[in-house]
Amino acid sequence: MEEKFITVKTFGFSQDVAIVQTYMEMRGIDVFMKNSTLNRLTYPIFDIEMQVKESDYETAKNALIEGGFAQPEDFASY
């Protein structure tokens, strides 16, 4: 059975995505960027969602906090 992906962080600006994605991948966390389609002006059409495997959620959440990309209060109880 395939593992479900869930959103761990949402981005409104595409330029923020590459830095955080690289950081997460360097920590060994696989990420998928949902809604990363850009229009001709290179602005996201929708918010970009960083998704991780459900089993990696806590690790990803802690990595985002440790890296300064999120605060503990950014995460609702999962």
N, C-alpha and C positions, 0 to 999 in steps of 0.2 A: 504494500500500500504506500502510495506517495505521501510525503509529508506536506502539510498545509503551510503556506506562506502567510504571514501576518504583517501589518504595517507597524513599524517601530518609530518612524519619524516622517514628517511631511515637510516638503520644501516649497516655497512660493517662488523662488528664484533659481533658475537652472545653474547659475555660476557657483552656487553653494554645493551642488550635488557632487561634483567631481572630487572635491577635497575630502568630503565625509566618506564617500564611497571608497576612495583609495585608502583612507585611514582604517575603515572597517575590514577591507580585504587584507591589509597588512597584518591585522590581528587575527586572520584566519576565519573571518565571518563572511559567508557567502551572502550577497545581497542581490535583490532584484529591484530595479527601478520601474515602478508602475506609473503610467501616464507620462513617460519621458518624451513623448512626441512634441516637437517644437514647431511653431509657425515660422513664417519667413523672417520675422523680426527677431528670432531666437528667444522669444519669451514663451514660457510654458503655456499651453492652452488650458491645462488644469494643473492643480497642485501635483507635484511629483511625490509619490509615496515610496519611501525606502522600506522594502519588505525583507524579512528574514524568515528562515524556517522556524516553525513554532518552538522547536526544541532549543533554538539559539536565542530566543527572545530575551531572557534574563541576561545572558552574556552580552548581547548587543546593547541592551539598555544600559548596563554598567559601563560598557566601552564608550558609549556616547557621553555619559556623565563624566567619566575620567578624562576624556579628550576635550572637554569643555564645549561640546556641541549641544548639550542639553542639561537641564536641571532636574533633580529628582521629582519636583512637582509637575514636570511636563508629562509624566506618565500616570495615567489612571490605573487603578488596580486591574490587573489582568487575571 
